[in-house]
Amino acid sequence: TCALPISTEKLTVNLGLRWDFGNSDHERFNRVTNIDFSNGDYVMPASRQNMAPQLPTGFPVEWSKSNSLFAADNKNVGPRVGLAYRLTPKTVIRSGFGLFYMNLDQATYTIDLPLNPPWESDIDLYAPPTGPIDPVTGNVVVPVTSMVTGFPADAFNNPNLVSQSLLFPVTPKPITPYTVNWNFTIQREFTPNLTLEAAYSATH
């Protein structure tokens, strides 16, 4: 952040500029996977290409030169302008303007991307339909799995029982949201102990 004050007998102007610098955070061993929104392919760092673990054979993989798999937005430059003008000895006009960026929680990127396969897999496993037939719906009643017998040994290989429920894709080129704030104020002194102020403030 830098600021430049300019002052005359009646006018004071403060000019400022703030640069919200982003950074492409990394997982320590580049163990991250993203999803290509255009075709559904998995995206992994090229530095992991010959290292275990890998996605199972048949999974489409694109190898990226980026180890973080996203590019930080480093064009976030926000101006600041403030001024005060003494209209008369007892009347002052003040105004301000600023563009404010909301820093993306970049930790989210390094938290979510390691949750994708092959690093982690969020799987729902359903009890096998071995119960009696419901006379109303005609469907098999799914009982609670026995704590003693548990699920069948091949449960995770049975497509009827397993569902891959969650993936955590993120946009590789995030755009930082921002707000624009401005205000205008007139302040008038009526007596040494009485001052009236009217202000307009807006946010976009």
Kinemage of the C-alpha trace (Angstrom):
@kinemage 1
@onewidth
@group {chain A} dominant
@subgroup {mainchain}
@vectorlist {calphas} color= white
{ca thr a 1} P 0.000 0.000 0.000
{ca cys a 2} L 1.292 3.469 -0.878
{ca ala a 3} L -0.228 6.899 -0.181
{ca leu a 4} L 0.438 10.414 -1.461
{ca pro a 5} L -1.005 13.431 0.418
{ca ile a 6} L -1.570 16.724 -1.440
{ca ser a 7} L -2.554 19.808 0.532
{ca thr a 8} L -3.372 23.489 -0.083
{ca glu a 9} L -4.948 26.126 2.143
{ca lys a 10} L -8.468 24.875 1.402
{ca leu a 11} L -8.022 21.456 -0.149
{ca thr a 12} L -6.482 18.246 1.145
{ca val a 13} L -6.255 15.211 -1.144
{ca asn a 14} L -4.976 11.762 -0.237
{ca leu a 15} L -4.189 9.386 -3.098
{ca gly a 16} L -3.493 5.750 -2.390
{ca leu a 17} L -2.890 2.493 -4.178
{ca arg a 18} L -3.116 -0.998 -2.707
{ca trp a 19} L -1.891 -4.163 -4.397
{ca asp a 20} L -3.481 -7.357 -3.082
{ca phe a 21} L -0.838 -9.867 -4.075
{ca gly a 22} L -1.951 -13.471 -4.489
{ca asn a 23} L 0.166 -16.567 -4.129
{ca ser a 24} L -0.171 -20.061 -5.557
{ca asp a 25} L 0.012 -22.140 -2.393
{ca his a 26} L 1.401 -25.636 -2.696
{ca glu a 27} L 0.862 -28.975 -1.041
{ca arg a 28} L 4.237 -30.139 0.230
{ca phe a 29} L 4.596 -33.093 -2.161
{ca asn a 30} L 2.339 -31.765 -4.969
{ca arg a 31} L -0.309 -34.331 -4.073
{ca val a 32} L -3.204 -32.538 -5.737
{ca thr a 33} L -5.733 -33.424 -8.429
{ca asn a 34} L -8.135 -31.112 -10.221
{ca ile a 35} L -10.852 -31.650 -12.810
{ca asp a 36} L -10.752 -30.149 -16.312
{ca phe a 37} L -14.152 -28.466 -16.641
{ca ser a 38} L -14.078 -28.696 -20.436
{ca asn a 39} L -13.855 -32.482 -20.763
{ca gly a 40} L -14.002 -34.050 -17.293
{ca asp a 41} L -10.382 -35.245 -17.347
{ca tyr a 42} L -8.374 -35.421 -14.146
{ca val a 43} L -5.482 -32.945 -13.928
{ca met a 44} L -2.331 -33.744 -11.961
{ca pro a 45} L 1.103 -32.080 -11.641
{ca ala a 46} L 3.640 -33.395 -14.153
{ca ser a 47} L 6.089 -33.729 -11.247
{ca arg a 48} L 3.951 -36.677 -10.022
{ca gln a 49} L 3.854 -38.468 -13.377
{ca asn a 50} L 6.171 -41.322 -12.427
{ca met a 51} L 5.339 -41.446 -8.737
{ca ala a 52} L 2.819 -43.545 -6.829
{ca pro a 53} L -0.037 -43.496 -6.235
{ca gln a 54} L -1.663 -43.034 -9.610
{ca leu a 55} L -5.229 -43.101 -10.809
{ca pro a 56} L -6.424 -46.516 -11.984
{ca thr a 57} L -5.839 -47.460 -15.613
{ca gly a 58} L -8.486 -45.983 -17.859
{ca phe a 59} L -8.890 -42.714 -15.972
{ca pro a 60} L -8.133 -39.818 -18.372
{ca val a 61} L -5.299 -37.721 -16.933
{ca glu a 62} L -3.827 -34.422 -18.106
{ca trp a 63} L -0.365 -33.562 -16.799
{ca ser a 64} L 0.107 -29.934 -15.786
{ca lys a 65} L 3.323 -27.939 -15.480
{ca ser a 66} L 1.803 -26.254 -12.423
{ca asn a 67} L 2.352 -27.926 -9.065
{ca ser a 68} L -0.496 -26.000 -7.422
{ca leu a 69} L -2.886 -26.466 -10.401
{ca phe a 70} L -4.185 -22.912 -10.152
{ca ala a 71} L -2.876 -19.461 -11.015
{ca ala a 72} L -3.129 -16.721 -8.407
{ca asp a 73} L -4.776 -13.470 -9.525
{ca asn a 74} L -2.026 -10.855 -9.153
{ca lys a 75} L -3.732 -7.997 -10.988
{ca asn a 76} L -5.676 -6.794 -7.971
{ca val a 77} L -4.693 -3.133 -7.736
{ca gly a 78} L -7.173 -0.994 -5.816
{ca pro a 79} L -7.069 2.829 -5.889
{ca arg a 80} L -7.966 4.996 -2.897
{ca val a 81} L -8.960 8.674 -3.120
{ca gly a 82} L -9.923 10.927 -0.239
{ca leu a 83} L -10.449 14.679 -0.214
{ca ala a 84} L -11.552 17.449 2.120
{ca tyr a 85} L -12.417 20.923 0.854
{ca arg a 86} L -13.147 23.935 3.052
{ca leu a 87} L -15.986 25.663 1.223
{ca thr a 88} L -16.342 28.397 3.836
{ca pro a 89} L -14.742 28.890 7.242
{ca lys a 90} L -17.640 26.877 8.739
{ca thr a 91} L -18.473 24.451 5.910
{ca val a 92} L -16.368 21.487 4.842
{ca ile a 93} L -16.981 18.993 2.028
{ca arg a 94} L -15.414 15.548 2.268
{ca ser a 95} L -15.445 12.672 -0.201
{ca gly a 96} L -13.780 9.331 -0.642
{ca phe a 97} L -13.528 6.466 -3.107
{ca gly a 98} L -11.959 3.039 -2.893
{ca leu a 99} L -11.837 -0.290 -4.701
{ca phe a 100} L -11.462 -3.185 -2.261
{ca tyr a 101} L -10.599 -6.772 -3.200
{ca met a 102} L -11.659 -9.764 -1.142
{ca asn a 103} L -8.715 -12.113 -0.886
{ca leu a 104} L -9.718 -15.603 -1.934
{ca asp a 105} L -9.137 -18.248 0.688
{ca gln a 106} L -6.321 -19.866 -1.254
{ca ala a 107} L -5.932 -22.429 1.479
{ca thr a 108} L -9.203 -23.837 0.149
{ca tyr a 109} L -7.400 -24.824 -3.029
{ca thr a 110} L -4.742 -26.795 -1.182
{ca ile a 111} L -7.363 -28.285 1.144
{ca asp a 112} L -9.817 -29.395 -1.546
{ca leu a 113} L -7.477 -30.635 -4.280
{ca pro a 114} L -5.769 -33.285 -2.087
{ca leu a 115} L -9.241 -34.738 -1.398
{ca asn a 116} L -9.613 -35.909 -4.998
{ca pro a 117} L -8.475 -39.357 -6.224
{ca pro a 118} L -5.950 -40.927 -5.940
{ca trp a 119} L -5.106 -39.150 -2.672
{ca glu a 120} L -8.489 -39.614 -1.078
{ca ser a 121} L -11.771 -41.050 -2.213
{ca asp a 122} L -15.101 -40.256 -0.589
{ca ile a 123} L -17.198 -43.357 -1.125
{ca asp a 124} L -20.715 -44.271 -0.062
{ca leu a 125} L -21.156 -47.980 0.608
{ca tyr a 126} L -24.688 -49.337 0.723
{ca ala a 127} L -25.923 -52.402 2.549
{ca pro a 128} L -26.648 -55.315 0.180
{ca pro a 129} L -30.374 -55.854 -0.557
{ca thr a 130} L -30.783 -59.194 1.179
{ca gly a 131} L -33.906 -58.471 3.190
{ca pro a 132} L -37.555 -59.405 2.559
{ca ile a 133} L -39.789 -57.813 -0.073
{ca asp a 134} L -41.875 -54.783 0.961
{ca pro a 135} L -45.511 -55.755 0.102
{ca val a 136} L -46.435 -52.118 -0.676
{ca thr a 137} L -43.522 -50.989 -2.872
{ca gly a 138} L -42.369 -54.374 -4.114
{ca asn a 139} L -38.790 -53.368 -3.336
{ca val a 140} L -36.265 -55.290 -1.307
{ca val a 141} L -36.043 -54.088 2.284
{ca val a 142} L -32.462 -53.074 3.079
{ca pro a 143} L -31.665 -54.184 6.632
{ca val a 144} L -29.018 -52.718 8.876
{ca thr a 145} L -25.781 -54.596 8.253
{ca ser a 146} L -24.870 -57.006 10.988
{ca met a 147} L -22.080 -55.748 13.248
{ca val a 148} L -20.766 -59.313 13.350
{ca thr a 149} L -20.660 -60.202 9.666
{ca gly a 150} L -20.132 -56.697 8.253
{ca phe a 151} L -20.130 -56.049 4.512
{ca pro a 152} L -19.158 -58.695 1.955
{ca ala a 153} L -15.432 -58.913 1.217
{ca asp a 154} L -15.958 -57.718 -2.373
{ca ala a 155} L -18.252 -54.834 -1.418
{ca phe a 156} L -15.923 -52.107 -2.734
{ca asn a 157} L -15.734 -53.846 -6.110
{ca asn a 158} L -19.502 -54.193 -6.462
{ca pro a 159} L -20.871 -51.264 -8.545
{ca asn a 160} L -24.332 -51.895 -7.102
{ca leu a 161} L -23.095 -51.137 -3.600
{ca val a 162} L -20.483 -48.410 -4.151
{ca ser a 163} L -20.970 -44.798 -5.166
{ca gln a 164} L -18.200 -42.208 -5.638
{ca ser a 165} L -20.048 -39.339 -4.016
{ca leu a 166} L -17.763 -36.305 -3.959
{ca leu a 167} L -15.171 -34.597 -6.098
{ca phe a 168} L -13.611 -31.229 -5.341
{ca pro a 169} L -12.885 -29.368 -8.592
{ca val a 170} L -11.806 -25.716 -8.468
{ca thr a 171} L -11.388 -23.142 -11.212
{ca pro a 172} L -7.699 -23.014 -12.222
{ca lys a 173} L -7.834 -19.248 -12.882
{ca pro a 174} L -9.854 -17.687 -10.055
{ca ile a 175} L -11.115 -14.125 -10.388
{ca thr a 176} L -11.018 -12.125 -7.173
{ca pro a 177} L -14.315 -10.472 -6.210
{ca tyr a 178} L -14.240 -6.822 -5.223
{ca thr a 179} L -16.435 -3.960 -4.029
{ca val a 180} L -16.380 -0.282 -4.954
{ca asn a 181} L -17.142 2.122 -2.086
{ca trp a 182} L -17.635 5.884 -2.262
{ca asn a 183} L -19.056 8.627 -0.064
{ca phe a 184} L -19.811 12.347 0.004
{ca thr a 185} L -20.225 14.422 3.173
{ca ile a 186} L -21.086 18.054 3.962
{ca gln a 187} L -20.312 19.312 7.460
{ca arg a 188} L -21.551 22.680 8.745
{ca glu a 189} L -20.751 24.394 12.027
{ca phe a 190} L -23.672 26.419 13.414
{ca thr a 191} L -22.303 27.218 16.871
{ca pro a 192} L -19.089 26.255 18.651
{ca asn a 193} L -21.063 23.382 20.225
{ca leu a 194} L -23.330 22.407 17.312
{ca thr a 195} L -22.342 20.816 14.018
{ca leu a 196} L -24.613 19.283 11.401
{ca glu a 197} L -23.377 16.637 8.993
{ca ala a 198} L -25.147 15.092 5.998
{ca ala a 199} L -23.537 12.119 4.270
{ca tyr a 200} L -24.131 9.843 1.275
{ca ser a 201} L -22.422 6.461 1.244
{ca ala a 202} L -22.633 3.763 -1.425
{ca thr a 203} L -21.241 0.333 -2.200
{ca his a 204} L -21.302 -1.517 -5.507
